[in-house]
Amino acid sequence: MTGSLAGELAGIAARAATRPPAGPEPGAPGPPGSAVPRPRDGSAHGAGSPGFPDGTGSTASTDGPGSTDGPGSTGGASGTGDSGSTGSAGDPGDAGRPVVLADRPDGTVVRLGSVVAKAHPADSDRQALAVRLGIAAHPLLDGILLAPLPVPAEPPEPGRTPSPSPGRTPPPVSALLTELRGGRPATLWPHGLPVSPDDPDAAPWEETAALLARLHAVPPGPLPGPVPPVHGPAKVATALRRLRGVPPSPGAAAVLRAAGRLPAWARGEEPPPGGAAGHTLCHGDLHLGQLVRSPAPGGPWLLIDVDDLGLGPPVWDLARPAAWYATGLLAPEDWTRFLGAYRSAGGPALPAGGDPWPYLDVPARALTVQSAAQALAKAAAGRRALDEPEEALVDACARMAGFPVEPPAGARASVVG
């Protein structure tokens, strides 16, 4: 990251830190045991921390350039990845010194004291991002999503009084979105304390599941709109395109065979079938790096990162932890905690009881394919071998390729693991 970008983000954060406290206008533009876990052969529970947050309090995004969404304990598959985390496990950025929490094309994040500034990808859909920010600031999301901070207007140059163009209204100083000099959109957020990668036993699986269930239950009608769609299958397609651009290997062949077993719609090649489950408000990129305590350090857990927020089938928000469990990267007891808490909170993605895998099998397979494809692409780009969690994902794809996908109405067991 260039110093100018870091400085510009720090400057915006500094203006917000010295601004009198004010919240954005609502809608501003801009029980464990409910399912019995199946044992998985080839378990690799020790391969990474549950949820796999890295040193910035987040794993890489599911489709960010130069990243994978594969698990890695403290940077492994995700490198310096941060998907918009507003917390840091490192330097707190106090005493007026900005601290870079992440530096990737899909998310550059700088913290200054209690304020975090994020530069979003240059090719972001501004209208969709503004809607997502308005949703995060809406009262219906209070206690579920961390709300953005207003972006103060840049002060005028000394000795110059700005005047608006004729017939044009100046933009409000409390807008939730601004644009940097290099063209990237930027947002401001309160600092929050992320999940610690050093204490995996304390990972808030129940709290995560409860927040997700509450998010899925928010009625979209009163929210700013149009609410963008989530792009689960489209992300699978993006990962597979990336994989096809690297030199052939046995691992890549296994992932492509597993992808071939997926329904065409799960690879983003066809529209979803008729009669698919109803759509709800979804996070779109759920993992433990997407939680912070706010206000830090003892506030409630909240979901962060709205870049993928939108309407879609809620079961796709459960797909990543389901895939991790099925591939042996998430301990059965943690999966049971998560699944039971989601069902206890009335989450609409699954029935209240019975076997969840008829609903999870295809999304979990798809996320496994996506993660393995990204892992292979990143390893090839870095001219390195796969790490242990990445190997577990590719191995799972090799096993998946030997079993057909059963339709939800008749599926009896998952064969992801």
C-alpha positions in Angstrom: 0.0 0.0 0.0 1.3 3.4 -0.8 1.9 5.9 2.0 -0.5 8.3 0.4 -3.4 5.9 0.6 -2.6 5.2 4.3 -2.3 8.8 5.0 -5.5 9.7 3.3 -7.4 7.0 5.2 -5.8 8.1 8.5 -6.8 11.7 7.7 -10.4 10.8 7.2 -10.3 8.8 10.5 -8.7 11.7 12.3 -11.5 14.1 11.2 -14.1 11.6 12.4 -12.3 11.1 15.7 -12.4 14.8 16.5 -16.0 15.3 15.3 -18.6 15.5 18.1 -20.3 12.1 18.5 -23.2 11.7 16.1 -24.9 8.7 14.6 -25.9 8.3 10.9 -29.5 8.9 10.0 -31.4 5.6 10.0 -31.6 4.3 6.5 -29.0 6.8 5.2 -28.3 6.3 1.5 -25.5 5.9 0.4 -29.5 -26.8 21.8 -26.4 -28.5 21.0 -27.4 -32.0 20.1 -30.2 -31.0 17.8 -28.3 -32.8 15.2 -25.8 -35.7 15.6 -22.5 -34.9 13.9 -21.2 -37.6 11.6 -17.6 -38.6 12.3 -15.3 -37.8 9.4 -12.3 -39.9 8.4 -9.0 -38.0 7.9 -9.9 -35.4 10.5 -7.6 -32.5 10.7 -9.0 -30.5 13.6 -5.5 -29.4 14.6 -4.8 -27.8 11.3 -6.0 -24.4 12.2 -7.9 -22.3 14.7 -11.8 -22.6 14.5 -12.9 -19.8 12.2 -9.3 -19.2 11.3 -8.9 -15.5 12.0 -5.5 -14.1 11.3 -3.5 -11.5 13.1 -5.8 -8.7 12.1 -8.9 -10.4 13.4 -10.2 -11.7 10.1 -9.6 -14.2 7.4 -9.5 -13.4 3.7 -12.7 -12.7 1.9 -14.3 -15.4 -0.3 -13.4 -13.8 -3.5 -10.9 -11.1 -2.9 -8.0 -10.8 -5.3 -4.9 -12.5 -4.1 -6.7 -14.3 -1.3 -8.3 -17.6 -0.5 -11.1 -18.3 1.9 -9.4 -21.4 3.1 -8.7 -21.7 6.8 -5.3 -20.6 8.1 -4.4 -20.1 11.8 -2.5 -16.8 11.7 -2.1 -15.8 8.1 -1.7 -19.2 6.4 -4.0 -19.2 3.4 -5.1 -15.7 4.0 -1.7 -13.9 4.2 -2.3 -10.5 5.5 -6.0 -10.8 4.8 -8.6 -8.7 6.4 -12.1 -8.6 5.1 -12.9 -5.3 6.6 -12.2 -6.1 10.2 -12.6 -3.1 12.5 -10.5 -4.7 15.1 -6.9 -5.7 15.5 -5.1 -8.2 17.6 -2.0 -6.1 17.3 -1.1 -2.5 17.9 -4.2 -0.6 19.0 -3.4 2.5 17.0 -3.6 4.8 20.0 -1.6 7.9 20.7 -2.4 9.4 17.3 -0.4 6.9 15.3 -2.3 5.1 12.4 -1.9 1.4 12.1 -2.4 -0.6 8.9 -4.7 -3.6 9.7 -4.9 -4.9 6.1 -3.6 -4.1 2.7 -5.2 -5.9 -0.2 -6.9 -4.7 -3.4 -10.2 -5.9 -1.9 -9.8 -4.1 1.4 -7.2 -1.7 2.8 -7.9 -0.9 6.4 -6.3 1.7 8.7 -7.0 2.3 12.4 -6.5 5.5 14.2 -7.5 5.3 17.9 -11.2 4.5 18.1 -11.9 4.9 14.4 -11.2 2.5 11.5 -11.1 3.6 7.8 -11.6 1.1 5.0 -10.8 1.6 1.3 -13.1 -0.7 -0.6 -12.2 -2.2 -4.1 -11.9 0.3 -6.8 -14.5 -1.6 -8.9 -17.1 -1.6 -6.1 -20.7 -0.9 -7.2 -21.1 2.4 -5.4 -24.9 2.2 -5.4 -25.0 -1.3 -3.9 -22.4 -0.3 -1.3 -24.4 2.7 -0.3 -27.5 0.6 0.1 -25.5 -1.9 2.2 -24.2 0.9 4.4 -27.7 2.2 4.9 -28.9 -1.2 5.9 -26.1 -1.5 8.5 -27.1 1.8 9.9 -30.8 0.9 10.0 -32.5 0.5 13.4 -33.6 -3.0 12.5 -30.0 -4.1 12.4 -29.2 -2.6 15.8 -27.4 -5.2 17.8 -26.7 -7.4 14.8 -24.4 -5.4 12.4 -21.8 -2.9 13.4 -23.1 0.5 12.2 -20.8 2.7 10.0 -19.7 6.1 11.1 -20.5 9.3 9.2 -17.7 10.5 7.0 -17.0 14.2 7.8 -16.6 16.6 4.9 -13.0 17.6 4.0 -12.2 21.0 5.5 -11.8 23.8 3.0 -8.4 25.0 2.0 -7.0 27.9 4.2 -8.2 31.3 2.9 -10.8 29.8 0.5 -14.5 29.6 1.1 -16.0 26.9 -1.0 -19.2 27.6 -2.9 -21.5 25.1 -4.5 -22.1 24.9 -8.2 -25.2 26.7 -9.4 -28.3 24.5 -8.9 -26.4 21.9 -7.0 -26.9 21.0 -3.4 -23.7 20.3 -1.4 -23.3 16.7 -0.2 -24.2 16.1 3.4 -21.3 16.0 5.8 -22.8 12.9 7.5 -22.7 10.7 4.4 -21.6 7.2 5.0 -19.5 6.8 1.9 -16.7 8.9 0.4 -14.3 8.5 -2.5 -10.5 8.7 -2.2 -8.3 10.6 -4.6 -7.3 7.4 -6.3 -11.0 6.5 -7.0 -11.6 3.9 -4.3 -14.7 4.3 -2.1 -14.0 4.5 1.6 -16.0 4.1 4.8 -15.5 4.7 8.5 -16.3 2.3 11.4 -16.0 2.2 15.2 -13.1 0.1 16.5 -14.1 -3.3 17.8 -12.3 -6.1 19.5 -12.0 -9.2 17.2 -12.1 -12.9 18.1 -8.7 -13.9 19.5 -6.8 -16.5 17.4 -4.9 -17.5 20.5 -7.9 -18.9 22.4 -9.9 -21.1 20.0 -11.8 -22.8 22.8 -13.4 -19.4 23.5 -14.6 -18.9 19.9 -18.2 -17.5 20.1 -19.9 -20.1 18.0 -23.2 -19.8 19.8 -23.2 -16.0 19.5 -22.3 -16.2 15.8 -25.2 -18.5 15.1 -27.6 -16.4 17.1 -26.6 -13.2 15.2 -26.9 -15.0 11.9 -30.4 -16.2 12.8 -31.4 -12.7 13.8 -30.0 -11.3 10.5 -31.9 -13.9 8.5 -35.1 -12.9 10.3 -34.9 -9.1 9.4 -37.7 -8.2 7.1 -36.2 -6.6 4.0 -39.2 -4.5 3.2 -38.4 -1.5 5.5 -34.7 -1.5 4.6 -33.0 0.9 2.1 -33.1 -0.6 -1.4 -33.0 -2.1 -3.8 -31.2 -4.7 -1.6 -28.4 -6.3 -3.7 -28.4 -10.1 -4.2 -25.7 -12.3 -2.6 -23.6 -14.1 -5.1 -22.8 -17.6 -3.6 -22.7 -19.6 -6.9 -21.1 -16.7 -8.7 -18.2 -16.8 -6.3 -17.7 -20.5 -7.0 -17.6 -19.6 -10.7 -15.0 -16.9 -10.1 -12.8 -19.3 -8.1 -13.0 -22.0 -10.8 -12.1 -19.5 -13.5 -9.0 -18.6 -11.4 -8.1 -22.2 -11.0 -8.3 -22.9 -14.7 -5.7 -20.2 -15.2 -3.0 -22.0 -13.3 -0.8 -24.9 -14.5 -2.5 -28.3 -14.4 -1.9 -30.5 -11.3 -3.5 -33.6 -9.6 -5.0 -31.3 -7.0 -6.6 -29.0 -9.6 -7.9 -32.0 -11.5 -9.6 -33.3 -8.3 -11.2 -29.9 -7.6 -12.5 -29.6 -11.1 -13.9 -33.1 -10.9 -15.7 -32.3 -7.7 -17.0 -29.1 -9.3 -18.4 -31.2 -12.1 -20.5 -33.1 -9.6 -22.2 -29.9 -8.5 -25.5 -28.9 -10.1 -24.9 -26.3 -12.8 -26.7 -23.7 -10.8 -24.3 -24.2 -7.8 -21.4 -23.4 -10.2 -23.1 -20.2 -11.3 -23.8 -21.6 -14.8 -27.6 -21.7 -14.6 -30.3 -19.9 -12.6 -31.3 -21.6 -9.3 -34.1 -24.2 -9.7 -37.7 -23.2 -9.3 -39.1 -23.8 -5.9 -35.8 -23.0 -4.2 -36.0 -21.8 -0.6 -37.1 -18.2 0.0 -34.5 -15.4 0.2 -33.6 -13.5 3.3 -31.1 -10.9 4.3 -27.7 -12.7 4.3 -24.2 -11.7 5.4 -22.6 -13.4 2.4 -19.1 -13.9 3.9 -19.5 -15.5 7.3 -16.6 -16.6 9.4 -15.3 -15.8 12.9 -13.1 -12.9 11.5 -16.4 -11.1 10.9 -17.2 -10.5 14.5 -16.1 -7.9 16.9 -17.0 -6.8 20.4 -18.2 -3.2 20.2 -17.7 -1.0 22.1 -14.4 -2.6 22.9 -13.4 -4.4 24.9 -16.5 -5.8 26.6 -19.4 -4.9 24.3 -21.6 -7.4 22.7 -20.6 -9.4 19.6 -21.6 -7.8 16.3 -21.2 -8.9 12.7 -19.0 -6.7 10.5 -18.2 -6.3 6.8 -21.1 -5.4 4.6 -19.4 -5.8 1.2 -21.3 -9.0 0.5 -24.5 -8.2 2.4 -27.7 -8.9 0.4 -30.7 -11.1 -0.3 -30.2 -14.8 -1.0 -30.8 -18.3 0.3 -29.8 -18.2 4.0 -28.4 -21.7 3.9 -25.4 -20.3 2.0 -24.4 -18.4 5.1 -24.1 -21.8 6.9 -22.1 -23.3 4.1 -18.6 -22.4 5.2 -18.7 -23.7 8.8 -20.6 -26.8 7.4 -17.8 -27.3 4.8 -15.1 -26.9 7.5 -16.8 -29.4 9.7 -17.3 -31.9 6.9 -13.6 -31.6 5.8 -12.3 -32.1 9.3 -11.2 -28.5 9.9 -13.9 -27.8 12.5 -14.3 -30.0 15.5 -17.7 -31.8 15.7 -18.4 -30.3 19.1 -18.0 -26.7 17.6 -20.2 -27.5 14.7 -22.8 -28.9 17.0 -22.7 -25.8 19.1 -23.1 -23.6 16.0 -25.9 -25.6 14.5 -27.8 -26.0 17.7 -27.6 -22.3 18.5 -28.8 -21.4 15.0 -31.8 -23.7 15.3 -32.6 -22.6 18.9 -32.7 -19.0 17.7 -35.2 -19.9 15.0 -32.9 -19.5 12.0 -35.0 -20.0 8.8 -32.3 -21.7 6.8 -33.0 -25.1 8.3 -35.9 -27.0 9.8 -36.0 -27.0 13.6 -35.0 -30.6 13.8 -34.0 -33.6 11.7 -31.0 -34.1 9.5 -29.6 -30.8 8.2 -27.4 -32.2 5.5 -30.1 -32.5 2.8 -30.1 -28.7 2.9 -26.4 -28.2 3.5 -24.9 -30.7 1.2 -24.8 -28.8 -2.1 -23.8 -25.4 -0.5 -21.1 -27.1 1.7 -19.7 -28.9 -1.4 -19.7 -25.7 -3.3 -17.8 -23.8 -0.6 -15.3 -26.6 -0.4 -14.7 -26.4 -4.1 -14.5 -22.6 -4.0 -12.0 -22.7 -1.1 -9.8 -25.4 -2.6 -9.7 -23.7 -6.0 -8.7 -20.4 -4.3 -6.0 -22.2 -2.3 -4.5 -23.8 -5.4 -4.6 -20.6 -7.3 -2.9 -18.6 -4.5 -0.3 -21.3 -3.9 0.5 -21.3 -7.6 0.8 -17.6 -7.7 3.2 -17.7 -4.7 5.1 -20.6 -6.1 4.7 -22.5 -2.8 3.2 -25.8 -1.6 -0.2 -26.0 0.0 -0.3 -25.8 3.7 -2.1 -28.4 5.8 -5.6 -26.8 5.9 -5.4 -26.2 2.1 -4.4 -29.8 1.5 -7.4 -30.9 3.6 -9.7 -28.9 1.3 -8.2 -30.4 -1.8 -8.4 -33.9 -0.3 -12.1 -33.4 0.5 -12.7 -32.5 -3.2 -11.0 -35.7 -4.2 -13.4 -37.7 -2.0 -16.4 -35.6 -3.1 -15.7 -36.4 -6.8 -16.5 -40.1 -6.1 -20.0 -39.5 -4.9 -23.0 -37.9 -6.7 -25.0 -35.1 -5.1 -28.4 -36.3 -4.0 -31.3 -33.9 -4.4 -32.5 -32.3 -1.1 -35.7 -34.2 -1.0 -34.0 -37.6 -1.0 -30.5 -36.9 0.4 -29.7 -39.1 3.4 -26.1 -38.1 4.2 -23.4 -35.7 3.3 -20.5 -37.1 1.4 -18.4 -33.9 1.6 -16.0 -35.5 4.1 
